[in-house]
């Protein structure tokens, strides 16, 4: 039996993909992937091309593929072990029969939805998830329910050079109580880690979890942290993804941020999410 390569073992992540069709959706983040049937096991060259595509485009989208849980988890498994959500159930809930899968269902009875703030999934975890795969089978009939994605390489690159020099080597606290309430995990990560595959530096703070830069005082944090959030959330390196029924989004959780837009109440958006366990905490 052939061994499935890990993200680390794919040679030359920047090489062109040969087995997939790729349609870029914005200059800086996001691509729609075609010529791939996710309902069947993939060949090794297809898996390697998926690794390259994720490294190059940060978020991958698949249209009109009716994924079951087995297919969704198999896709995640090509990138590593599956991740179990940390922290208590909130707006999304793990399935009783399979804690790997979380139901993301919001309708006329919902008081709140998951992810309605710019964030990186569970950056309060040690380590945070490598990636997330969300499949939506029901979308609002009149549009809405889009998801915004942002490129954190670009956020880092656009920071003023003197600010980058000042913050180099600093760390930030990511507190899960912001999103999950009491008994949620807390983690510390570099402000400017390097991506474990591409080696590129990125900005790793987010409004959903980051509470402070540890080496700065209260006044400095009150000025600098909101400024960093503004760079993370800048529309110049964003993509707004419009969901259709039976669409899937697969994002690299290390170098992107995203935000769900809840503009469709009382209509329904419903789907399922699985995640990939991180290999290690972000490293400077």
Secondary structure as UniProt FT lines:
FT   HELIX           7..9
FT   TURN            13..14
FT   STRAND          21..24
FT   STRAND          31..34
FT   TURN            38..39
FT   HELIX           44..57
FT   STRAND          59..62
FT   HELIX           69..77
FT   STRAND          82..83
FT   STRAND          93..95
FT   TURN            96..97
FT   STRAND          98..106
FT   TURN            108..109
FT   TURN            114..115
FT   TURN            121..124
FT   STRAND          131..138
FT   TURN            141..142
FT   STRAND          147..151
FT   HELIX           152..157
FT   HELIX           161..167
FT   TURN            168..169
FT   STRAND          171..175
FT   HELIX           177..180
FT   TURN            182..183
FT   STRAND          186..190
FT   TURN            191..192
FT   TURN            196..198
FT   TURN            207..209
FT   STRAND          210..213
FT   TURN            214..215
FT   HELIX           218..232
FT   HELIX           235..237
FT   STRAND          238..241
FT   TURN            245..246
FT   STRAND          247..252
FT   TURN            253..255
FT   STRAND          256..260
FT   TURN            265..266
FT   STRAND          269..276
//
